[in-house]
């Protein structure tokens, strides 16, 4: 089957599916989980490879975080690699095996956003292959499109759970200076473009509008004034949640409570790295934000918001570096779990530094702590 014919068929069925998601019962509450950057450095690729079969398997990366991901109604992550096929390579121009996206799906991730500064690392073929592979495994996605017709048909991405519909829009500040190859589309962070897309999203009458922005300055823990002004503007246009990525470190999270401007909305500037081979302080972990939204009158408002700290554990097993995403609170009192004392101490430093920073920076977004056999939102 020719590639263009394959894409046309996928578009037809995907449009039908998304239109069908708009029908259903009237829900009252939904829980959402937002996950940070999913990277694919060389060591991660080598770790996932079966040397005998030349196949790849990333499923064990999620072994210790699977239950937290699958517990919510919908979960979202930033896929910051292409799935362009071999040669598989990490930084600076990423192409990971499609098995990485399969493992995300198997772990309970419901949707991936693909507009980021690495979207066109492998050119037009990389964009098309990434979209084709995500479609082939049934993984909803948005942010990049094979052409303008696909963008018109598939944006906004509409997802539904509990009879509640959510419109997702995704944009990036840039593509590392690489020109976007025609006819592909990468959603760019342009104020007027996003405003227009928000108005188009409203025509679908979603219950919730989520804006995913790849923005900010890498490794800077403090967002800029320009970002704050953009967030205010998009909230005024009707967006309910703004979730950021790109800095590879944590930045502040805000839940606007009753009586405040933008009451019932939430803003997360950066969730940091969910999985990567970056091991410097602040880059070796990140956070997942869990947001509960409840119908209040004629609209949905944030009724609970908290974060899980996560850390990437990289022990060497049979001469190979492994990657495991750990929910920090479950493992912070288990030094015996770690193969080396220094690994445990590295995680403890990440926890201490991140808690101190987020306690100072966050507004009304507290940490989920694992106590006994359950997660509890801290005061």
MOURRA-V309777 format. One record per residue. N is the residue number from 1. RES is the residue in one letter. BURIAL is + if it has 9 or more other ideal C-beta (glycine too) atoms within 8 Angstrom, else -. Layout:
n:N res:RES burial:BURIAL
n:N res:RES burial:BURIAL
//
This chain:
n:1 res:X burial:-
n:2 res:X burial:-
n:3 res:X burial:-
n:4 res:X burial:-
n:5 res:X burial:-
n:6 res:X burial:+
n:7 res:X burial:+
n:8 res:X burial:-
n:9 res:X burial:-
n:10 res:X burial:+
n:11 res:X burial:+
n:12 res:X burial:-
n:13 res:X burial:-
n:14 res:X burial:+
n:15 res:X burial:+
n:16 res:X burial:-
n:17 res:X burial:-
n:18 res:X burial:+
n:19 res:X burial:-
n:20 res:X burial:-
n:21 res:X burial:+
n:22 res:X burial:+
n:23 res:X burial:-
n:24 res:X burial:-
n:25 res:X burial:-
n:26 res:X burial:-
n:27 res:X burial:+
n:28 res:X burial:-
n:29 res:X burial:+
n:30 res:X burial:+
n:31 res:X burial:+
n:32 res:X burial:+
n:33 res:X burial:+
n:34 res:X burial:+
n:35 res:X burial:+
n:36 res:X burial:+
n:37 res:X burial:+
n:38 res:X burial:+
n:39 res:X burial:+
n:40 res:X burial:+
n:41 res:X burial:+
n:42 res:X burial:+
n:43 res:X burial:+
n:44 res:X burial:+
n:45 res:X burial:+
n:46 res:X burial:+
n:47 res:X burial:+
n:48 res:X burial:+
n:49 res:X burial:+
n:50 res:X burial:-
n:51 res:X burial:-
n:52 res:X burial:-
n:53 res:X burial:-
n:54 res:X burial:-
n:55 res:X burial:-
n:56 res:X burial:+
n:57 res:X burial:+
n:58 res:X burial:+
n:59 res:X burial:+
n:60 res:X burial:-
n:61 res:X burial:+
n:62 res:X burial:+
n:63 res:X burial:-
n:64 res:X burial:+
n:65 res:X burial:+
n:66 res:X burial:+
n:67 res:X burial:-
n:68 res:X burial:+
n:69 res:X burial:+
n:70 res:X burial:+
n:71 res:X burial:-
n:72 res:X burial:+
n:73 res:X burial:-
n:74 res:X burial:+
n:75 res:X burial:+
n:76 res:X burial:+
n:77 res:X burial:+
n:78 res:X burial:+
n:79 res:X burial:+
n:80 res:X burial:+
n:81 res:X burial:+
n:82 res:X burial:+
n:83 res:X burial:+
n:84 res:X burial:+
n:85 res:X burial:-
n:86 res:X burial:-
n:87 res:X burial:-
n:88 res:X burial:+
n:89 res:X burial:-
n:90 res:X burial:+
n:91 res:X burial:-
n:92 res:X burial:-
n:93 res:X burial:-
n:94 res:X burial:+
n:95 res:X burial:+
n:96 res:X burial:+
n:97 res:X burial:+
n:98 res:X burial:+
n:99 res:X burial:+
n:100 res:X burial:+
n:101 res:X burial:+
n:102 res:X burial:+
n:103 res:X burial:+
n:104 res:X burial:+
n:105 res:X burial:+
n:106 res:X burial:-
n:107 res:X burial:+
n:108 res:X burial:-
n:109 res:X burial:+
n:110 res:X burial:-
n:111 res:X burial:+
n:112 res:X burial:+
n:113 res:X burial:+
n:114 res:X burial:+
n:115 res:X burial:+
n:116 res:X burial:+
n:117 res:X burial:+
n:118 res:X burial:+
n:119 res:X burial:+
n:120 res:X burial:+
n:121 res:X burial:+
n:122 res:X burial:+
n:123 res:X burial:-
n:124 res:X burial:+
n:125 res:X burial:-
n:126 res:X burial:+
n:127 res:X burial:+
n:128 res:X burial:+
n:129 res:X burial:+
n:130 res:X burial:+
n:131 res:X burial:+
n:132 res:X burial:+
n:133 res:X burial:+
n:134 res:X burial:+
n:135 res:X burial:+
n:136 res:X burial:-
n:137 res:X burial:+
n:138 res:X burial:-
n:139 res:X burial:+
n:140 res:X burial:+
n:141 res:X burial:+
n:142 res:X burial:+
n:143 res:X burial:+
n:144 res:X burial:+
n:145 res:X burial:+
n:146 res:X burial:+
n:147 res:X burial:+
n:148 res:X burial:-
n:149 res:X burial:-
n:150 res:X burial:+
n:151 res:X burial:+
n:152 res:X burial:-
n:153 res:X burial:+
n:154 res:X burial:+
n:155 res:X burial:+
n:156 res:X burial:+
n:157 res:X burial:+
n:158 res:X burial:+
n:159 res:X burial:+
n:160 res:X burial:+
n:161 res:X burial:+
n:162 res:X burial:+
n:163 res:X burial:-
n:164 res:X burial:+
n:165 res:X burial:+
n:166 res:X burial:+
n:167 res:X burial:+
n:168 res:X burial:+
n:169 res:X burial:+
n:170 res:X burial:+
n:171 res:X burial:+
n:172 res:X burial:+
n:173 res:X burial:+
n:174 res:X burial:-
n:175 res:X burial:+
n:176 res:X burial:-
n:177 res:X burial:-
n:178 res:X burial:-
n:179 res:X burial:-
n:180 res:X burial:+
n:181 res:X burial:-
n:182 res:X burial:-
n:183 res:X burial:-
n:184 res:X burial:+
n:185 res:X burial:+
n:186 res:X burial:+
n:187 res:X burial:+
n:188 res:X burial:+
n:189 res:X burial:+
n:190 res:X burial:-
n:191 res:X burial:-
n:192 res:X burial:-
n:193 res:X burial:+
n:194 res:X burial:+
n:195 res:X burial:+
n:196 res:X burial:-
n:197 res:X burial:+
n:198 res:X burial:+
n:199 res:X burial:+
n:200 res:X burial:+
n:201 res:X burial:+
n:202 res:X burial:+
n:203 res:X burial:-
n:204 res:X burial:+
n:205 res:X burial:-
n:206 res:X burial:+
n:207 res:X burial:+
n:208 res:X burial:+
n:209 res:X burial:+
n:210 res:X burial:+
n:211 res:X burial:+
n:212 res:X burial:+
n:213 res:X burial:+
n:214 res:X burial:+
n:215 res:X burial:+
n:216 res:X burial:+
n:217 res:X burial:-
n:218 res:X burial:-
n:219 res:X burial:+
n:220 res:X burial:+
n:221 res:X burial:+
n:222 res:X burial:-
n:223 res:X burial:+
n:224 res:X burial:-
n:225 res:X burial:-
n:226 res:X burial:-
n:227 res:X burial:+
n:228 res:X burial:+
n:229 res:X burial:-
n:230 res:X burial:+
n:231 res:X burial:+
n:232 res:X burial:+
n:233 res:X burial:+
n:234 res:X burial:+
n:235 res:X burial:+
n:236 res:X burial:-
n:237 res:X burial:+
n:238 res:X burial:-
n:239 res:X burial:+
n:240 res:X burial:+
n:241 res:X burial:+
n:242 res:X burial:+
n:243 res:X burial:+
n:244 res:X burial:+
n:245 res:X burial:+
n:246 res:X burial:+
n:247 res:X burial:+
n:248 res:X burial:+
n:249 res:X burial:+
n:250 res:X burial:+
n:251 res:X burial:+
n:252 res:X burial:+
n:253 res:X burial:+
n:254 res:X burial:+
n:255 res:X burial:+
n:256 res:X burial:+
n:257 res:X burial:-
n:258 res:X burial:-
n:259 res:X burial:-
n:260 res:X burial:-
n:261 res:X burial:-
n:262 res:X burial:+
n:263 res:X burial:+
n:264 res:X burial:+
n:265 res:X burial:+
n:266 res:X burial:+
n:267 res:X burial:+
n:268 res:X burial:+
n:269 res:X burial:+
n:270 res:X burial:+
n:271 res:X burial:+
n:272 res:X burial:+
n:273 res:X burial:+
n:274 res:X burial:+
n:275 res:X burial:+
n:276 res:X burial:+
n:277 res:X burial:+
n:278 res:X burial:+
n:279 res:X burial:-
n:280 res:X burial:-
n:281 res:X burial:-
n:282 res:X burial:+
n:283 res:X burial:+
n:284 res:X burial:+
n:285 res:X burial:+
n:286 res:X burial:+
n:287 res:X burial:+
n:288 res:X burial:+
n:289 res:X burial:+
n:290 res:X burial:+
n:291 res:X burial:+
n:292 res:X burial:+
n:293 res:X burial:+
n:294 res:X burial:+
n:295 res:X burial:+
n:296 res:X burial:-
n:297 res:X burial:-
n:298 res:X burial:-
n:299 res:X burial:-
n:300 res:X burial:+
n:301 res:X burial:+
n:302 res:X burial:+
n:303 res:X burial:-
n:304 res:X burial:-
n:305 res:X burial:+
n:306 res:X burial:+
n:307 res:X burial:+
n:308 res:X burial:+
n:309 res:X burial:+
n:310 res:X burial:+
n:311 res:X burial:+
n:312 res:X burial:+
n:313 res:X burial:+
n:314 res:X burial:+
n:315 res:X burial:+
n:316 res:X burial:-
n:317 res:X burial:-
n:318 res:X burial:-
n:319 res:X burial:-
n:320 res:X burial:-
n:321 res:X burial:+
n:322 res:X burial:+
n:323 res:X burial:+
n:324 res:X burial:+
n:325 res:X burial:+
n:326 res:X burial:+
n:327 res:X burial:+
n:328 res:X burial:+
n:329 res:X burial:+
n:330 res:X burial:+
n:331 res:X burial:+
n:332 res:X burial:+
n:333 res:X burial:-
n:334 res:X burial:-
n:335 res:X burial:-
n:336 res:X burial:-
n:337 res:X burial:-
n:338 res:X burial:+
n:339 res:X burial:-
n:340 res:X burial:-
n:341 res:X burial:-
n:342 res:X burial:-
n:343 res:X burial:+
n:344 res:X burial:+
n:345 res:X burial:-
n:346 res:X burial:+
n:347 res:X burial:+
n:348 res:X burial:+
n:349 res:X burial:+
n:350 res:X burial:+
n:351 res:X burial:+
n:352 res:X burial:-
n:353 res:X burial:+
n:354 res:X burial:+
n:355 res:X burial:+
n:356 res:X burial:-
n:357 res:X burial:+
n:358 res:X burial:+
n:359 res:X burial:-
n:360 res:X burial:-
n:361 res:X burial:-
n:362 res:X burial:+
n:363 res:X burial:-
n:364 res:X burial:+
n:365 res:X burial:+
n:366 res:X burial:+
n:367 res:X burial:+
n:368 res:X burial:+
n:369 res:X burial:+
n:370 res:X burial:+
n:371 res:X burial:-
n:372 res:X burial:-
n:373 res:X burial:-
n:374 res:X burial:-
n:375 res:X burial:+
n:376 res:X burial:-
n:377 res:X burial:+
n:378 res:X burial:-
n:379 res:X burial:-
//
